């Protein structure tokens, strides 16, 4: 089992920056990849960025060049640095951890609101 605790959401003006953090605890040896998804009101949850243990990263086209995902494996933590935020980035952001057994664990979500 894994437990995830997110932090860092909030209200920011368009063009501003925020950094999200997610700390995993429990069976952390089973982690294969860590990442972030988001869900805007009335929309489906979508991938934002992921990073595997081997360092391979994936970004949604909509955030490339603006968001950066990083991991501190010693702290079992994944970060999402979000720059040049846009109104359309407003959403609940969820930390996602995938294990080697292809099981996904989700955080409770943190709200990011970008004012235009």
C-alpha positions in Angstrom: 0.0 0.0 0.0 1.0 3.5 -0.7 -0.2 6.8 0.8 0.2 10.1 -1.0 0.1 13.6 0.5 0.0 16.5 -1.9 0.7 20.2 -1.2 1.3 23.4 -3.0 -2.0 24.3 -4.7 -3.6 27.7 -4.4 -4.7 30.9 -6.2 -2.3 32.6 -8.6 -2.7 35.2 -11.3 -2.2 34.3 -14.9 1.5 34.3 -15.8 2.5 33.3 -12.3 4.1 30.2 -10.9 3.3 27.5 -8.4 5.1 24.3 -7.3 3.2 21.2 -6.3 4.7 18.5 -4.1 3.6 14.9 -3.4 5.2 12.7 -0.8 4.7 8.9 -0.9 4.9 6.7 2.1 4.3 3.0 2.7 5.5 0.4 0.2 7.7 2.9 -1.7 10.0 0.2 -3.0 7.2 -0.7 -5.4 7.1 2.6 -7.1 7.8 2.6 -10.9 6.6 6.0 -11.9 5.3 9.2 -10.3 3.3 11.9 -11.9 0.5 14.4 -12.0 -3.0 14.4 -13.5 -5.6 17.2 -13.4 -9.3 17.5 -13.7 -11.0 20.7 -14.6 -14.7 21.3 -13.9 -16.9 19.4 -16.3 -13.9 17.6 -17.9 -12.2 14.3 -17.7 -9.0 13.7 -15.7 -6.0 14.2 -18.0 -2.3 13.5 -17.8 -0.1 16.4 -17.0 3.3 14.8 -16.6 4.9 11.6 -15.4 8.5 10.6 -14.6 9.7 7.0 -14.3 12.4 5.6 -12.0 14.6 5.5 -15.0 14.1 9.2 -15.6 11.9 9.0 -18.6 9.4 11.9 -18.7 6.1 12.5 -20.5 4.3 15.8 -20.7 0.9 16.8 -22.1 1.3 19.0 -25.1 -0.6 21.8 -23.4 2.1 22.2 -20.6 5.3 21.5 -22.5 7.8 24.3 -22.0 5.9 25.7 -19.0 5.7 22.8 -16.5 8.6 20.7 -15.2 8.3 17.5 -13.3 11.1 16.3 -11.0 11.6 13.7 -8.4 13.6 13.3 -5.2 13.8 9.5 -4.9 15.5 9.7 -1.5 12.5 11.5 -0.2 9.9 9.6 -2.3 8.7 12.9 -3.6 7.6 14.2 -6.9 7.3 17.9 -7.8 5.5 19.8 -10.5 6.9 23.3 -11.2 4.3 25.3 -13.0 5.3 28.5 -14.7 3.5 30.9 -17.0 0.2 29.6 -15.7 -2.9 30.2 -17.8 -6.5 30.4 -16.8 -7.1 27.0 -18.5 -4.6 25.4 -16.1 -7.3 25.8 -13.4 -8.1 22.3 -12.1 -7.7 19.9 -9.2 -4.3 18.3 -9.6 -3.8 14.7 -8.5 -0.6 13.0 -7.7 -0.4 9.5 -9.3 2.0 6.7 -8.4 2.3 3.6 -10.6 3.8 0.5 -9.1 5.7 -2.2 -10.9 2.6 -4.3 -10.7 0.8 -1.6 -12.7 -1.4 -0.5 -9.7 -2.1 3.2 -9.5 -2.5 5.1 -6.3 -3.9 8.6 -6.2 -3.5 11.6 -3.9 -6.5 13.5 -2.5 -6.0 16.3 -5.0 -5.0 19.9 -4.6 -6.8 22.8 -6.2 -5.0 25.2 -8.5 -6.9 28.3 -9.5 -5.5 30.7 -12.1 -7.2 34.1 -12.3 -7.2 35.9 -15.6 
